[in-house]
Amino acid sequence: MYTILYILHILVCILLIITILLQLGQAGGIGGIFGGGIDQIFSTSSGSMFLKKTTIVLAIIFVCTTILLTIVSSRTGLESVVR
């Protein structure tokens, strides 16, 4: 159970980083690296709304997996490096 949650948590972290970097900010986002192709796809209002909703969902999943990993690790008797 711990390993599955840990793998899911890492995947969500990577996806969250990618969706945040794809969003257009004041500097234009990371989409300019690819020759503007990404900007054309996500430059419409529906594209930016999709990225915002995806970011919110991934952030909620991130928080939930963080809490679940904390609970599971405390119950299975995993010891800290400090102990």
Biopython code that builds the backbone (N, CA, C, O; Angstrom):
import numpy as np
from Bio.PDB.StructureBuilder import StructureBuilder

atoms = [
    (1, "MET", "N", (0.829, -1.191, 0.000)),
    (1, "MET", "CA", (0.000, 0.000, 0.000)),
    (1, "MET", "C", (0.875, 1.258, 0.000)),
    (1, "MET", "O", (0.614, 2.227, -0.713)),
    (2, "TYR", "N", (1.920, 1.202, 0.827)),
    (2, "TYR", "CA", (2.807, 2.357, 0.921)),
    (2, "TYR", "C", (3.504, 2.614, -0.413)),
    (2, "TYR", "O", (3.644, 3.765, -0.828)),
    (3, "THR", "N", (3.938, 1.559, -1.080)),
    (3, "THR", "CA", (4.653, 1.703, -2.348)),
    (3, "THR", "C", (3.739, 2.269, -3.428)),
    (3, "THR", "O", (4.158, 3.113, -4.219)),
    (4, "ILE", "N", (2.500, 1.811, -3.463)),
    (4, "ILE", "CA", (1.543, 2.315, -4.465)),
    (4, "ILE", "C", (1.272, 3.795, -4.234)),
    (4, "ILE", "O", (1.249, 4.580, -5.182)),
    (5, "LEU", "N", (1.067, 4.178, -2.976)),
    (5, "LEU", "CA", (0.844, 5.598, -2.666)),
    (5, "LEU", "C", (2.070, 6.441, -2.999)),
    (5, "LEU", "O", (1.953, 7.566, -3.484)),
    (6, "TYR", "N", (3.239, 5.883, -2.734)),
    (6, "TYR", "CA", (4.477, 6.604, -2.998)),
    (6, "TYR", "C", (4.664, 6.837, -4.501)),
    (6, "TYR", "O", (5.046, 7.931, -4.916)),
    (7, "ILE", "N", (4.398, 5.822, -5.306)),
    (7, "ILE", "CA", (4.513, 5.954, -6.767)),
    (7, "ILE", "C", (3.472, 6.943, -7.295)),
    (7, "ILE", "O", (3.780, 7.777, -8.147)),
    (8, "LEU", "N", (2.241, 6.848, -6.790)),
    (8, "LEU", "CA", (1.191, 7.792, -7.196)),
    (8, "LEU", "C", (1.581, 9.220, -6.825)),
    (8, "LEU", "O", (1.364, 10.152, -7.599)),
    (9, "HIS", "N", (2.148, 9.382, -5.653)),
    (9, "HIS", "CA", (2.565, 10.713, -5.194)),
    (9, "HIS", "C", (3.645, 11.301, -6.106)),
    (9, "HIS", "O", (3.590, 12.483, -6.445)),
    (10, "ILE", "N", (4.607, 10.499, -6.497)),
    (10, "ILE", "CA", (5.664, 10.973, -7.386)),
    (10, "ILE", "C", (5.101, 11.347, -8.754)),
    (10, "ILE", "O", (5.477, 12.373, -9.320)),
    (11, "LEU", "N", (4.197, 10.517, -9.289)),
    (11, "LEU", "CA", (3.580, 10.830, -10.584)),
    (11, "LEU", "C", (2.772, 12.116, -10.524)),
    (11, "LEU", "O", (2.820, 12.926, -11.450)),
    (12, "VAL", "N", (2.034, 12.307, -9.442)),
    (12, "VAL", "CA", (1.242, 13.536, -9.286)),
    (12, "VAL", "C", (2.167, 14.742, -9.178)),
    (12, "VAL", "O", (1.865, 15.800, -9.731)),
    (13, "CYS", "N", (3.287, 14.601, -8.478)),
    (13, "CYS", "CA", (4.249, 15.704, -8.376)),
    (13, "CYS", "C", (4.787, 16.106, -9.744)),
    (13, "CYS", "O", (4.864, 17.292, -10.065)),
    (14, "ILE", "N", (5.153, 15.125, -10.537)),
    (14, "ILE", "CA", (5.688, 15.406, -11.869)),
    (14, "ILE", "C", (4.629, 16.065, -12.753)),
    (14, "ILE", "O", (4.915, 17.043, -13.444)),
    (15, "LEU", "N", (3.401, 15.525, -12.731)),
    (15, "LEU", "CA", (2.320, 16.105, -13.530)),
    (15, "LEU", "C", (1.969, 17.516, -13.069)),
    (15, "LEU", "O", (1.660, 18.380, -13.890)),
    (16, "LEU", "N", (2.014, 17.751, -11.767)),
    (16, "LEU", "CA", (1.728, 19.080, -11.233)),
    (16, "LEU", "C", (2.777, 20.091, -11.680)),
    (16, "LEU", "O", (2.437, 21.220, -12.034)),
    (17, "ILE", "N", (4.021, 19.706, -11.669)),
    (17, "ILE", "CA", (5.090, 20.587, -12.135)),
    (17, "ILE", "C", (4.906, 20.917, -13.613)),
    (17, "ILE", "O", (5.058, 22.069, -14.020)),
    (18, "ILE", "N", (4.578, 19.905, -14.412)),
    (18, "ILE", "CA", (4.402, 20.122, -15.853)),
    (18, "ILE", "C", (3.221, 21.039, -16.134)),
    (18, "ILE", "O", (3.330, 21.942, -16.963)),
    (19, "THR", "N", (2.087, 20.824, -15.453)),
    (19, "THR", "CA", (0.922, 21.673, -15.722)),
    (19, "THR", "C", (1.149, 23.104, -15.264)),
    (19, "THR", "O", (0.652, 24.039, -15.892)),
    (20, "ILE", "N", (1.884, 23.289, -14.190)),
    (20, "ILE", "CA", (2.173, 24.656, -13.746)),
    (20, "ILE", "C", (3.099, 25.355, -14.744)),
    (20, "ILE", "O", (2.916, 26.536, -15.036)),
    (21, "LEU", "N", (4.085, 24.635, -15.262)),
    (21, "LEU", "CA", (5.004, 25.249, -16.215)),
    (21, "LEU", "C", (4.357, 25.517, -17.571)),
    (21, "LEU", "O", (4.783, 26.419, -18.291)),
    (22, "LEU", "N", (3.333, 24.743, -17.924)),
    (22, "LEU", "CA", (2.670, 24.965, -19.209)),
    (22, "LEU", "C", (1.749, 26.188, -19.201)),
    (22, "LEU", "O", (1.427, 26.724, -20.261)),
    (23, "GLN", "N", (1.329, 26.628, -18.032)),
    (23, "GLN", "CA", (0.419, 27.770, -17.958)),
    (23, "GLN", "C", (1.144, 29.045, -18.352)),
    (23, "GLN", "O", (2.325, 29.233, -18.059)),
    (24, "LEU", "N", (0.417, 29.898, -19.011)),
    (24, "LEU", "CA", (0.995, 31.171, -19.437)),
    (24, "LEU", "C", (1.037, 32.129, -18.257)),
    (24, "LEU", "O", (0.022, 32.389, -17.612)),
    (25, "GLY", "N", (2.199, 32.635, -17.993)),
    (25, "GLY", "CA", (2.364, 33.617, -16.937)),
    (25, "GLY", "C", (2.751, 34.940, -17.553)),
    (25, "GLY", "O", (2.485, 35.186, -18.729)),
    (26, "GLN", "N", (3.368, 35.779, -16.778)),
    (26, "GLN", "CA", (3.811, 37.063, -17.304)),
    (26, "GLN", "C", (4.961, 36.884, -18.280)),
    (26, "GLN", "O", (5.138, 37.692, -19.192)),
    (27, "ALA", "N", (5.747, 35.821, -18.092)),
    (27, "ALA", "CA", (6.883, 35.590, -18.971)),
    (27, "ALA", "C", (6.525, 34.717, -20.168)),
    (27, "ALA", "O", (7.384, 34.431, -21.002)),
    (28, "GLY", "N", (5.281, 34.297, -20.263)),
    (28, "GLY", "CA", (4.859, 33.518, -21.419)),
    (28, "GLY", "C", (4.876, 32.022, -21.216)),
    (28, "GLY", "O", (4.453, 31.281, -22.104)),
    (29, "GLY", "N", (5.349, 31.553, -20.079)),
    (29, "GLY", "CA", (5.337, 30.121, -19.797)),
    (29, "GLY", "C", (6.431, 29.368, -20.531)),
    (29, "GLY", "O", (7.240, 29.966, -21.240)),
    (30, "ILE", "N", (6.452, 28.088, -20.363)),
    (30, "ILE", "CA", (7.470, 27.243, -20.977)),
    (30, "ILE", "C", (7.097, 26.911, -22.427)),
    (30, "ILE", "O", (7.901, 26.320, -23.148)),
    (31, "GLY", "N", (5.914, 27.275, -22.850)),
    (31, "GLY", "CA", (5.466, 26.956, -24.197)),
    (31, "GLY", "C", (6.323, 27.564, -25.294)),
    (31, "GLY", "O", (6.334, 27.049, -26.412)),
    (32, "GLY", "N", (7.036, 28.637, -25.011)),
    (32, "GLY", "CA", (7.887, 29.259, -26.009)),
    (32, "GLY", "C", (9.081, 28.416, -26.406)),
    (32, "GLY", "O", (9.668, 28.631, -27.467)),
    (33, "ILE", "N", (9.441, 27.472, -25.579)),
    (33, "ILE", "CA", (10.573, 26.604, -25.891)),
    (33, "ILE", "C", (10.272, 25.738, -27.109)),
    (33, "ILE", "O", (11.165, 25.440, -27.902)),
    (34, "PHE", "N", (9.025, 25.342, -27.253)),
    (34, "PHE", "CA", (8.636, 24.434, -28.322)),
    (34, "PHE", "C", (8.205, 25.156, -29.595)),
    (34, "PHE", "O", (7.502, 24.571, -30.419)),
    (35, "GLY", "N", (8.595, 26.369, -29.769)),
    (35, "GLY", "CA", (8.293, 27.107, -30.983)),
    (35, "GLY", "C", (6.881, 27.666, -31.017)),
    (35, "GLY", "O", (6.378, 27.982, -32.096)),
    (36, "GLY", "N", (6.242, 27.794, -29.896)),
    (36, "GLY", "CA", (4.915, 28.382, -29.850)),
    (36, "GLY", "C", (3.783, 27.412, -30.117)),
    (36, "GLY", "O", (2.618, 27.805, -30.054)),
    (37, "GLY", "N", (4.084, 26.171, -30.410)),
    (37, "GLY", "CA", (3.027, 25.198, -30.683)),
    (37, "GLY", "C", (2.142, 24.951, -29.484)),
    (37, "GLY", "O", (0.929, 24.795, -29.620)),
    (38, "ILE", "N", (2.739, 24.917, -28.323)),
    (38, "ILE", "CA", (1.973, 24.712, -27.096)),
    (38, "ILE", "C", (1.117, 25.948, -26.821)),
    (38, "ILE", "O", (-0.020, 25.826, -26.366)),
    (39, "ASP", "N", (1.652, 27.122, -27.092)),
    (39, "ASP", "CA", (0.896, 28.351, -26.857)),
    (39, "ASP", "C", (-0.376, 28.386, -27.688)),
    (39, "ASP", "O", (-1.409, 28.863, -27.217)),
    (40, "GLN", "N", (-0.317, 27.892, -28.909)),
    (40, "GLN", "CA", (-1.498, 27.916, -29.766)),
    (40, "GLN", "C", (-2.568, 26.975, -29.250)),
    (40, "GLN", "O", (-3.758, 27.266, -29.368)),
    (41, "ILE", "N", (-2.163, 25.852, -28.682)),
    (41, "ILE", "CA", (-3.140, 24.892, -28.172)),
    (41, "ILE", "C", (-3.822, 25.433, -26.925)),
    (41, "ILE", "O", (-5.045, 25.351, -26.809)),
    (42, "PHE", "N", (-3.055, 25.984, -25.992)),
    (42, "PHE", "CA", (-3.589, 26.393, -24.705)),
    (42, "PHE", "C", (-3.838, 27.898, -24.609)),
    (42, "PHE", "O", (-4.102, 28.392, -23.512)),
    (43, "SER", "N", (-3.766, 28.638, -25.702)),
    (43, "SER", "CA", (-3.953, 30.079, -25.625)),
    (43, "SER", "C", (-5.423, 30.472, -25.584)),
    (43, "SER", "O", (-5.743, 31.588, -25.176)),
    (44, "THR", "N", (-6.316, 29.593, -25.991)),
    (44, "THR", "CA", (-7.740, 29.903, -25.925)),
    (44, "THR", "C", (-8.199, 29.865, -24.478)),
    (44, "THR", "O", (-7.515, 29.327, -23.607)),
    (45, "SER", "N", (-9.365, 30.443, -24.236)),
    (45, "SER", "CA", (-9.869, 30.468, -22.861)),
    (45, "SER", "C", (-10.192, 29.069, -22.365)),
    (45, "SER", "O", (-10.029, 28.776, -21.180)),
    (46, "SER", "N", (-10.651, 28.199, -23.263)),
    (46, "SER", "CA", (-10.959, 26.837, -22.828)),
    (46, "SER", "C", (-9.679, 26.066, -22.500)),
    (46, "SER", "O", (-9.671, 25.231, -21.596)),
    (47, "GLY", "N", (-8.614, 26.342, -23.224)),
    (47, "GLY", "CA", (-7.337, 25.689, -22.946)),
    (47, "GLY", "C", (-6.755, 26.114, -21.623)),
    (47, "GLY", "O", (-6.242, 25.278, -20.878)),
    (48, "SER", "N", (-6.822, 27.399, -21.308)),
    (48, "SER", "CA", (-6.292, 27.873, -20.035)),
    (48, "SER", "C", (-7.168, 27.413, -18.877)),
    (48, "SER", "O", (-6.659, 27.138, -17.790)),
    (49, "MET", "N", (-8.473, 27.327, -19.094)),
    (49, "MET", "CA", (-9.363, 26.812, -18.049)),
    (49, "MET", "C", (-9.081, 25.336, -17.786)),
    (49, "MET", "O", (-9.136, 24.883, -16.643)),
    (50, "PHE", "N", (-8.780, 24.589, -18.846)),
    (50, "PHE", "CA", (-8.434, 23.175, -18.687)),
    (50, "PHE", "C", (-7.188, 23.018, -17.823)),
    (50, "PHE", "O", (-7.142, 22.167, -16.934)),
    (51, "LEU", "N", (-6.175, 23.848, -18.091)),
    (51, "LEU", "CA", (-4.947, 23.767, -17.296)),
    (51, "LEU", "C", (-5.179, 24.182, -15.849)),
    (51, "LEU", "O", (-4.594, 23.601, -14.935)),
    (52, "LYS", "N", (-6.033, 25.189, -15.635)),
    (52, "LYS", "CA", (-6.328, 25.617, -14.264)),
    (52, "LYS", "C", (-7.063, 24.526, -13.495)),
    (52, "LYS", "O", (-6.748, 24.249, -12.338)),
    (53, "LYS", "N", (-8.051, 23.908, -14.150)),
    (53, "LYS", "CA", (-8.801, 22.840, -13.483)),
    (53, "LYS", "C", (-7.911, 21.625, -13.229)),
    (53, "LYS", "O", (-8.007, 20.979, -12.185)),
    (54, "THR", "N", (-7.053, 21.326, -14.186)),
    (54, "THR", "CA", (-6.123, 20.205, -14.010)),
    (54, "THR", "C", (-5.174, 20.477, -12.854)),
    (54, "THR", "O", (-4.877, 19.572, -12.074)),
    (55, "THR", "N", (-4.697, 21.699, -12.733)),
    (55, "THR", "CA", (-3.797, 22.069, -11.647)),
    (55, "THR", "C", (-4.495, 21.937, -10.299)),
    (55, "THR", "O", (-3.902, 21.456, -9.334)),
    (56, "ILE", "N", (-5.749, 22.362, -10.233)),
    (56, "ILE", "CA", (-6.501, 22.272, -8.976)),
    (56, "ILE", "C", (-6.714, 20.813, -8.581)),
    (56, "ILE", "O", (-6.533, 20.449, -7.419)),
    (57, "VAL", "N", (-7.096, 19.983, -9.544)),
    (57, "VAL", "CA", (-7.317, 18.559, -9.251)),
    (57, "VAL", "C", (-6.022, 17.892, -8.808)),
    (57, "VAL", "O", (-6.012, 17.132, -7.841)),
    (58, "LEU", "N", (-4.937, 18.172, -9.507)),
    (58, "LEU", "CA", (-3.650, 17.577, -9.136)),
    (58, "LEU", "C", (-3.178, 18.064, -7.769)),
    (58, "LEU", "O", (-2.575, 17.302, -7.013)),
    (59, "ALA", "N", (-3.448, 19.327, -7.449)),
    (59, "ALA", "CA", (-3.057, 19.847, -6.130)),
    (59, "ALA", "C", (-3.847, 19.162, -5.019)),
    (59, "ALA", "O", (-3.297, 18.864, -3.959)),
    (60, "ILE", "N", (-5.130, 18.914, -5.255)),
    (60, "ILE", "CA", (-5.943, 18.213, -4.260)),
    (60, "ILE", "C", (-5.452, 16.776, -4.081)),
    (60, "ILE", "O", (-5.358, 16.285, -2.956)),
    (61, "ILE", "N", (-5.141, 16.104, -5.190)),
    (61, "ILE", "CA", (-4.614, 14.743, -5.110)),
    (61, "ILE", "C", (-3.264, 14.741, -4.389)),
    (61, "ILE", "O", (-2.978, 13.833, -3.608)),
    (62, "PHE", "N", (-2.440, 15.750, -4.647)),
    (62, "PHE", "CA", (-1.144, 15.868, -3.982)),
    (62, "PHE", "C", (-1.301, 15.980, -2.472)),
    (62, "PHE", "O", (-0.597, 15.305, -1.721)),
    (63, "VAL", "N", (-2.216, 16.822, -2.028)),
    (63, "VAL", "CA", (-2.442, 16.994, -0.594)),
    (63, "VAL", "C", (-2.960, 15.700, 0.025)),
    (63, "VAL", "O", (-2.521, 15.303, 1.104)),
    (64, "CYS", "N", (-3.899, 15.039, -0.665)),
    (64, "CYS", "CA", (-4.457, 13.788, -0.141)),
    (64, "CYS", "C", (-3.400, 12.689, -0.050)),
    (64, "CYS", "O", (-3.342, 11.968, 0.946)),
    (65, "THR", "N", (-2.567, 12.558, -1.080)),
    (65, "THR", "CA", (-1.531, 11.521, -1.023)),
    (65, "THR", "C", (-0.482, 11.843, 0.042)),
    (65, "THR", "O", (0.069, 10.930, 0.657)),
    (66, "THR", "N", (-0.205, 13.105, 0.263)),
    (66, "THR", "CA", (0.731, 13.493, 1.313)),
    (66, "THR", "C", (0.192, 13.093, 2.682)),
    (66, "THR", "O", (0.921, 12.537, 3.504)),
    (67, "ILE", "N", (-1.080, 13.377, 2.922)),
    (67, "ILE", "CA", (-1.693, 13.017, 4.202)),
    (67, "ILE", "C", (-1.751, 11.498, 4.358)),
    (67, "ILE", "O", (-1.445, 10.971, 5.428)),
    (68, "LEU", "N", (-2.140, 10.797, 3.297)),
    (68, "LEU", "CA", (-2.226, 9.341, 3.362)),
    (68, "LEU", "C", (-0.857, 8.701, 3.585)),
    (68, "LEU", "O", (-0.739, 7.738, 4.344)),
    (69, "LEU", "N", (0.168, 9.224, 2.936)),
    (69, "LEU", "CA", (1.518, 8.693, 3.159)),
    (69, "LEU", "C", (1.967, 8.898, 4.602)),
    (69, "LEU", "O", (2.636, 8.037, 5.174)),
    (70, "THR", "N", (1.602, 10.028, 5.189)),
    (70, "THR", "CA", (1.946, 10.289, 6.578)),
    (70, "THR", "C", (1.246, 9.303, 7.505)),
    (70, "THR", "O", (1.858, 8.762, 8.426)),
    (71, "ILE", "N", (-0.045, 9.074, 7.253)),
    (71, "ILE", "CA", (-0.813, 8.154, 8.085)),
    (71, "ILE", "C", (-0.298, 6.727, 7.936)),
    (71, "ILE", "O", (-0.090, 6.030, 8.930)),
    (72, "VAL", "N", (-0.093, 6.297, 6.703)),
    (72, "VAL", "CA", (0.345, 4.922, 6.457)),
    (72, "VAL", "C", (1.742, 4.684, 7.024)),
    (72, "VAL", "O", (1.998, 3.625, 7.597)),
    (73, "SER", "N", (2.629, 5.628, 6.878)),
    (73, "SER", "CA", (3.992, 5.432, 7.376)),
    (73, "SER", "C", (4.034, 5.395, 8.899)),
    (73, "SER", "O", (4.890, 4.725, 9.477)),
    (74, "SER", "N", (3.128, 6.100, 9.548)),
    (74, "SER", "CA", (3.123, 6.080, 11.019)),
    (74, "SER", "C", (2.508, 4.790, 11.548)),
    (74, "SER", "O", (2.849, 4.360, 12.650)),
    (75, "ARG", "N", (1.620, 4.170, 10.797)),
    (75, "ARG", "CA", (0.954, 2.946, 11.268)),
    (75, "ARG", "C", (1.740, 1.682, 10.958)),
    (75, "ARG", "O", (1.594, 0.686, 11.668)),
    (76, "THR", "N", (2.559, 1.690, 9.933)),
    (76, "THR", "CA", (3.275, 0.466, 9.574)),
    (76, "THR", "C", (4.560, 0.285, 10.365)),
    (76, "THR", "O", (5.243, -0.725, 10.198)),
    (77, "GLY", "N", (4.897, 1.221, 11.207)),
    (77, "GLY", "CA", (6.094, 1.074, 12.023)),
    (77, "GLY", "C", (7.370, 1.410, 11.285)),
    (77, "GLY", "O", (8.444, 0.977, 11.704)),
    (78, "LEU", "N", (7.295, 2.160, 10.209)),
    (78, "LEU", "CA", (8.505, 2.586, 9.523)),
    (78, "LEU", "C", (9.256, 3.557, 10.428)),
    (78, "LEU", "O", (8.680, 4.503, 10.965)),
    (79, "GLU", "N", (10.520, 3.309, 10.580)),
    (79, "GLU", "CA", (11.298, 4.140, 11.481)),
    (79, "GLU", "C", (12.007, 5.255, 10.738)),
    (79, "GLU", "O", (12.364, 5.113, 9.568)),
    (80, "SER", "N", (12.199, 6.334, 11.413)),
    (80, "SER", "CA", (12.879, 7.478, 10.852)),
    (80, "SER", "C", (14.386, 7.226, 10.851)),
    (80, "SER", "O", (14.881, 6.366, 11.581)),
    (81, "VAL", "N", (15.094, 7.967, 10.044)),
    (81, "VAL", "CA", (16.553, 7.866, 10.003)),
    (81, "VAL", "C", (17.143, 8.446, 11.283)),
    (81, "VAL", "O", (18.218, 8.033, 11.717)),
    (82, "VAL", "N", (16.449, 9.395, 11.880)),
    (82, "VAL", "CA", (16.943, 10.072, 13.074)),
    (82, "VAL", "C", (16.929, 9.143, 14.278)),
    (82, "VAL", "O", (17.798, 9.260, 15.142)),
    (83, "ARG", "N", (15.975, 8.227, 14.365)),
    (83, "ARG", "CA", (15.851, 7.336, 15.522)),
    (83, "ARG", "C", (17.020, 6.448, 15.678)),
    (83, "ARG", "O", (17.063, 5.641, 16.607)),
]
sb = StructureBuilder()
sb.init_structure("model")
sb.init_model(0)
sb.init_chain("A")
sb.init_seg("    ")
for serial, (resi, resn, name, xyz) in enumerate(atoms, 1):
    if name == "N":
        sb.init_residue(resn, " ", resi, " ")
    sb.init_atom(name, np.array(xyz, "f"), 0.0, 1.0, " ", f" {name:<3s}", serial, name[0])
structure = sb.get_structure()
